[in-house]
Amino acid sequence: MVAWNKLKTKVCTTENILYKNSFDIEGGNFSNAGAVSTRIKWILKQIGLPDDVVRKSAIVCYESEINIVSYARKGKINLTVTPKTVEIEVIDEGQGIPNIELAMQQGYSTANQQIREMGFGAGMGLHNIKSYSDTFNISSEVNKGTFLKMIINSP
Amino acid sequence: MKLREVQEILKADVIVGKEKLDMEVKTAFGADLMSDVLAFAKAGSLLLTGLTNTQVIRIANVLDIAAIILVRGKKPSAETIGLAKELRIPILTTKYILFETAGRLYAKGIVGCLEQVENKSVHN
């Protein structure tokens, strides 16, 4: 992991933005899945955000990361931290979601056997992302990709 | 209860985290479905599971899980142990099955991190 000193060079000087960065995620690479979320969690902790804000943000990032690894060719997480919010944008290139309403339902999943053997694919991912976020937006285009934007408020 | 007592009750081997045995734990969550762990497990709880892949460690880190108890004699891979050391998450292994592990801990005062889920329709 990068030292905090190195990280500081990426901290924006723009007023009201404490930190902004983009993290690439490779589709299909299960051995490295979750590494970006581990890093984001560490960064948010270093910034000094409250534990439950860090935890909620980390869960949202992790579920999103697993979705990209499981279903997309590639994707990225854009993270923006302000004194009052953590904004998480998730953009992927892949199969997209034909029926968002259905995909949001608990228990609905299109996961294959490999994903299920790792303990995922119970159809909780998007529902979890929504329930841990204060603001949740989703849009998707079949055979193009999916866009998520979540905001977690910091008290 | 201290993690050391959890180890004694479960006759468990400490694979990672010998230096954290004085940590206090009060609650636990048990499941082999990581999707459910992400949905329901609470910070500071023990995670009882039979899954040993690296995602268990990633999830424990994301959720601030206190320690992982691998049940049914499951042994973690070198990769899983390495990641647990890096992220400082204790791993204990017990030969008890999940039901026995939960029962023995409950009998000594550890409770679920939640009693019931909310009344929502879940398929599967």
Boltz contact constraints between the chains, C-beta under 6 A:
constraints:
  - contact:
      token1: [A, 34]
      token2: [B, 58]
      max_distance: 6.0
  - contact:
      token1: [A, 38]
      token2: [B, 61]
      max_distance: 6.0
  - contact:
      token1: [A, 55]
      token2: [B, 64]
      max_distance: 6.0
  - contact:
      token1: [A, 58]
      token2: [B, 62]
      max_distance: 6.0
  - contact:
      token1: [A, 59]
      token2: [B, 62]
      max_distance: 6.0
  - contact:
      token1: [A, 62]
      token2: [B, 62]
      max_distance: 6.0
  - contact:
      token1: [A, 106]
      token2: [B, 122]
      max_distance: 6.0
  - contact:
      token1: [A, 107]
      token2: [B, 122]
      max_distance: 6.0
  - contact:
      token1: [A, 107]
      token2: [B, 123]
      max_distance: 6.0
  - contact:
      token1: [A, 107]
      token2: [B, 124]
      max_distance: 6.0
  - contact:
      token1: [A, 118]
      token2: [B, 53]
      max_distance: 6.0
  - contact:
      token1: [A, 118]
      token2: [B, 55]
      max_distance: 6.0
  - contact:
      token1: [A, 119]
      token2: [B, 33]
      max_distance: 6.0
  - contact:
      token1: [A, 119]
      token2: [B, 34]
      max_distance: 6.0
  - contact:
      token1: [A, 119]
      token2: [B, 51]
      max_distance: 6.0
  - contact:
      token1: [A, 120]
      token2: [B, 34]
      max_distance: 6.0
  - contact:
      token1: [A, 120]
      token2: [B, 35]
      max_distance: 6.0
  - contact:
      token1: [A, 122]
      token2: [B, 33]
      max_distance: 6.0
  - contact:
      token1: [A, 122]
      token2: [B, 35]
      max_distance: 6.0
  - contact:
      token1: [A, 124]
      token2: [B, 35]
      max_distance: 6.0
  - contact:
      token1: [A, 124]
      token2: [B, 39]
      max_distance: 6.0
  - contact:
      token1: [A, 128]
      token2: [B, 38]
      max_distance: 6.0
  - contact:
      token1: [A, 128]
      token2: [B, 39]
      max_distance: 6.0
